[in-house]
Amino acid sequence: MSEIFWTRVRELFEAAADAPPAERETVLRAGSNGDDAVYREAAALLAADATGFLEHHDPLSIPPSLLRTSLAAESRIGGYRVTHLVGQGGMGEVYEAFRADADFTKRFALKVLRAGVIGNASVRRFEQERRILARLEHRNIAALLDGGLTDDHRPYLVMEFVEGVRITDWCRVQRLTTDQRLQLFRQVCGAVSYAHRNLIVHRDIKPGNILVAGDGTVKLLDFGIAKVLDDDAASDDAPTRAEGVALTPEYAAPEQLEGGVITTATDVYALGLLLFEILTGRRPFAAPGIAFADLKRSVLTRDPPPPSESLARNVAGSSDTGARSELRGDLDAIVLRALRVLPGERYGSVDELAEDLRRHDAGLPVSAMRGRRGYRLRKFIGRHRGGLIAAAIIAAVIIGGVIATVAQAHRADVQRGRAEATNGFLTEMLRSVDPSQSGRGVLMADVLDTAAARIGTGRTMVPDVEASLREAIGASYTALGKYDAAEPHLRRALALRQQQHETGMLLAGSLQGLASMFDSRGEYARADTLYRQALATLPATTDSAVNVESIDLLEQMARMQSHQGDFTEAANLLRQVIARQRAALGAGSPQVGRTLSDLGVTLLQLNQLVPAESAGRAAVKIFDDADVRSTPEGGHAIGRLASTFDMEGKRAEADSAYRQALTILSVVQGPTHPDVTWIRYNYAQFLSDGQRWPEAISEADSVLALRGAGVPETQPTIAATYMVRGQARIGIADHAGAERDMREGVALRKKYLPAGHWLIGTAESVLGEELVHNDRLAEGVALLTDGCRLVARVLGPDHPQTKRTRGRLLAVQPNAKSCS
Amino acid sequence: MDNAPTAPAEVTALLEAFRGGDSAAGERLLPIVYEALHHIAERHLRLERPDHTLQPTVLLHDAWLRLTAERGTPWNDREHFFALASRAMRRLLVDHARARQAAKRRGDLAVAMPDEIRAPDGADAVDLIALDSALDQLAVVDDRARQVVELRFFGGLDWPEIARAMSVSEPTVKRDWRFARSWLRRAIDGADDPTTG
């Protein structure tokens, strides 16, 4: 298609260039036959022709003697013969190379990394890393074949030589349609996802690392090389150092610019940037020549513009409304979801991103837009509680929610009209919030107040549009914690739905909105009634949209019961969710796995260990079968199963599951993620319980090294881990160290827990016991007594914790009276 | 620079194979030609005044002599060889520009160099790195036009030489050149709208 295009352009260009200047425009018009793209391209070539480009230049007017490379031509490196430099970049030099001994025709790329002379420990790590990378075998990943150290001790890597064009250039030159661009992008996702399943993060995804060969095959270069460089920069004694070093600031994720933790979510961000650029031809933040500090500030503080808007600015005044409307909606939402500042808010995995693109392709609702009607809106608003954000983004989010509502009602014919009415209202509203400075940031709360004040006045509005808007406003107020402001809108919306004799999804959604508000306000009984009414309005059907809705409701109800501490009811609800998810999505759906894992944890709370284990095992099996074990969800399912095994006393299974969970989650969420430190703490406790003292101490060390370096000391994990390490140190007879750790644990708990919390009591009790052992009887007994009293007061005289602390006291002072 | 030359017999064999239409031999020869060009350029610059401007054709002829005549291989259709040499010249110059750019970023360049190639009459300068990547793109659209640019701009060949090297007529070469120039200019300016119109 593109070949034909360029043939036509060239013919037209030549015909016009051959004609006398005065007639050229006529020739162009006539010859383009109404094809605007061909006309524009040929006209642009004519203008370029007139510049006389390349006609009067002499390329050799600069002596080429300064060409300096670190390897001379024909150098031998390992078994390779270097021919010449083919590129230089942040990571070092790239040479073309051939095998020295055989096969003169097969070309390789030999990269000499920029790292200087490296020490022995780094050499070991480089070798380790290289072996891991060499395991990647995928048709879209340039194979890493060999590597080692040059004579002057610089690491080098030998890779498959890839000839191709940058993916962004390929899209432009081949003039690919949006669908074709997305198809290329999915190849990229497939390669990255494969690497993630092998726990390898690319860390430097950018167009320069993604080439397209002549047959349209995508090849990713330099997988994980950034890590090799990074490790080399890090010294051995600082394993916890923030890892991020951005090789290419324009393509760096926020956590890379901040020196934060690099995980698979970092690649998800980079893929979002790539998708943005593939779709629009530009990057969301990086203007040419932007200063690093400005770029960093933009990336960290501003939301990127939706791609459709970027395109609008790009080709303002031209006839590209078609391309723009292709992007608006799903694709905007998908890109923006991948580009969230906080890693946890992005797609949980590359597969989820790819799945959304697939759904978009198939015309199905995408997860970035769909469902959890209020959920996304609530999260979004929560994050922007007090900050300024672009009015257009607020509009996009709210319109997205409203459109999703209408779309769920299956009224394709009226959908467009409703969306436009909503859009019109919001545009007007946003303008009135900020009349002088449209485009500058506005406060979420101001937007809401204006919208809330205007909605009942002025233009009459179609009732179901008004209802949708009020639901959105109500959900937004709920997210801001302004329940009293939310309530009238949610009630009015419900009344409108009832007046319209709505049944089914729309009515259910309205009821759910009101229920969520009561739920958040802690009025559980009222919330429960409304949730059940909502559920009752949904017909029993195989319709997937209706099922999604009822599943969402049941999940919300289960969460509420858990919060209230009614785990039996929560488990019942989760079982219903699972049954419906199986029917709607298939028994092997990762969503079923997610719910099964939740059910397992709920059963654990009920001390029903055997069913908890089978739910947990079933969850992990689903993630395994779907090949999504190496995702946050997969890792957590394994971590929860580990705790179950632990409680059951199945030590071998627990040990292996803890390790697997930690390996996966350290890569996909990063070692400092609170969930990961909790699992590591659990593992340390497990090891200590099993009297594996040195290992317990070592795991605890890993957690405590993060104190103040990624994990704030306010987190309860830190205090808890000090207590565990203290216990393990007693095991190796390091009593001084044990006392030091326990004192620190007690101090942190006193500092950050509310006064009178029972955890302070248990910590004091444990410290007291150790002090008695260290012959500081008076102080020890005082702590034992205080601790026991506190625990007994809070948890009651018969709680297991009370019995345990009392036991410690009685062991020292058998005649002590009851401490309560 | 270390110059461990490929065995003369091997070079001769490769040249013969390349002349016979073996493009793999061309690939293999490219670095050898590159090296020869680099060497000749350096020698010229040592002997001549530093601000002397080299003529590309002189370099190409010298390289040809060095690789063929001196080895006793009579080879009359030297234009065919020039196609290869022009490609090598392109790489040499682009590598040079990249190295200079990298050195500038590091800030350790001893001698200040002009960033781009200056036109004698003060017209717009050419950014070699951008030109190089635009040429890669042009190759996808029209590879023959790409080759004309290499021969004319990097090899300094005249119209009859280019026509002989490519076995096409002179008017065809000129049309290719006109299209390629315009196309490259437009690609470098990057004005292209990324979506299909």
HADDOCK unambig.tbl for C-alpha pairs under 7 A between the chains (distance, minus, plus):
assign (segid A and resid 3 and name CA) (segid B and resid 141 and name CA) 6.73 0.50 0.50
assign (segid A and resid 6 and name CA) (segid B and resid 141 and name CA) 6.88 0.50 0.50
assign (segid A and resid 37 and name CA) (segid B and resid 197 and name CA) 5.19 0.50 0.50
assign (segid A and resid 45 and name CA) (segid B and resid 182 and name CA) 5.21 0.50 0.50
assign (segid A and resid 45 and name CA) (segid B and resid 183 and name CA) 6.09 0.50 0.50
assign (segid A and resid 45 and name CA) (segid B and resid 186 and name CA) 6.71 0.50 0.50
assign (segid A and resid 48 and name CA) (segid B and resid 182 and name CA) 4.87 0.50 0.50
assign (segid A and resid 48 and name CA) (segid B and resid 185 and name CA) 5.94 0.50 0.50
assign (segid A and resid 48 and name CA) (segid B and resid 186 and name CA) 6.17 0.50 0.50
assign (segid A and resid 49 and name CA) (segid B and resid 181 and name CA) 6.81 0.50 0.50
assign (segid A and resid 49 and name CA) (segid B and resid 182 and name CA) 4.63 0.50 0.50
assign (segid A and resid 53 and name CA) (segid B and resid 181 and name CA) 6.14 0.50 0.50
assign (segid A and resid 53 and name CA) (segid B and resid 185 and name CA) 6.54 0.50 0.50
assign (segid A and resid 54 and name CA) (segid B and resid 181 and name CA) 6.69 0.50 0.50
assign (segid A and resid 56 and name CA) (segid B and resid 119 and name CA) 5.95 0.50 0.50
assign (segid A and resid 57 and name CA) (segid B and resid 118 and name CA) 6.78 0.50 0.50
assign (segid A and resid 57 and name CA) (segid B and resid 119 and name CA) 4.65 0.50 0.50
assign (segid A and resid 57 and name CA) (segid B and resid 120 and name CA) 6.90 0.50 0.50
assign (segid A and resid 58 and name CA) (segid B and resid 119 and name CA) 6.72 0.50 0.50
assign (segid A and resid 59 and name CA) (segid B and resid 117 and name CA) 6.11 0.50 0.50
assign (segid A and resid 59 and name CA) (segid B and resid 154 and name CA) 6.51 0.50 0.50
assign (segid A and resid 60 and name CA) (segid B and resid 53 and name CA) 6.56 0.50 0.50
assign (segid A and resid 60 and name CA) (segid B and resid 54 and name CA) 5.83 0.50 0.50
assign (segid A and resid 60 and name CA) (segid B and resid 55 and name CA) 6.77 0.50 0.50
assign (segid A and resid 60 and name CA) (segid B and resid 56 and name CA) 6.58 0.50 0.50
assign (segid A and resid 61 and name CA) (segid B and resid 53 and name CA) 4.93 0.50 0.50
assign (segid A and resid 61 and name CA) (segid B and resid 54 and name CA) 6.53 0.50 0.50
assign (segid A and resid 61 and name CA) (segid B and resid 117 and name CA) 6.93 0.50 0.50
assign (segid A and resid 64 and name CA) (segid B and resid 41 and name CA) 6.88 0.50 0.50
assign (segid A and resid 64 and name CA) (segid B and resid 93 and name CA) 6.77 0.50 0.50
assign (segid A and resid 64 and name CA) (segid B and resid 96 and name CA) 6.26 0.50 0.50
assign (segid A and resid 65 and name CA) (segid B and resid 42 and name CA) 5.56 0.50 0.50
assign (segid A and resid 67 and name CA) (segid B and resid 96 and name CA) 4.83 0.50 0.50
assign (segid A and resid 67 and name CA) (segid B and resid 99 and name CA) 6.22 0.50 0.50
assign (segid A and resid 68 and name CA) (segid B and resid 99 and name CA) 6.67 0.50 0.50
assign (segid A and resid 72 and name CA) (segid B and resid 1 and name CA) 6.01 0.50 0.50
assign (segid A and resid 72 and name CA) (segid B and resid 2 and name CA) 5.89 0.50 0.50
assign (segid A and resid 74 and name CA) (segid B and resid 4 and name CA) 6.25 0.50 0.50
assign (segid A and resid 83 and name CA) (segid B and resid 31 and name CA) 5.77 0.50 0.50
assign (segid A and resid 84 and name CA) (segid B and resid 31 and name CA) 6.48 0.50 0.50
assign (segid A and resid 85 and name CA) (segid B and resid 95 and name CA) 6.91 0.50 0.50
assign (segid A and resid 105 and name CA) (segid B and resid 24 and name CA) 6.76 0.50 0.50
assign (segid A and resid 105 and name CA) (segid B and resid 28 and name CA) 6.94 0.50 0.50
assign (segid A and resid 172 and name CA) (segid B and resid 194 and name CA) 5.44 0.50 0.50
assign (segid A and resid 173 and name CA) (segid B and resid 137 and name CA) 6.64 0.50 0.50
assign (segid A and resid 175 and name CA) (segid B and resid 195 and name CA) 6.78 0.50 0.50
assign (segid A and resid 175 and name CA) (segid B and resid 196 and name CA) 5.88 0.50 0.50
assign (segid A and resid 176 and name CA) (segid B and resid 196 and name CA) 6.71 0.50 0.50
assign (segid A and resid 177 and name CA) (segid B and resid 195 and name CA) 6.64 0.50 0.50
assign (segid A and resid 177 and name CA) (segid B and resid 196 and name CA) 5.85 0.50 0.50
assign (segid A and resid 280 and name CA) (segid B and resid 194 and name CA) 6.31 0.50 0.50
assign (segid A and resid 281 and name CA) (segid B and resid 194 and name CA) 5.30 0.50 0.50
assign (segid A and resid 320 and name CA) (segid B and resid 197 and name CA) 6.58 0.50 0.50
assign (segid A and resid 323 and name CA) (segid B and resid 195 and name CA) 6.72 0.50 0.50
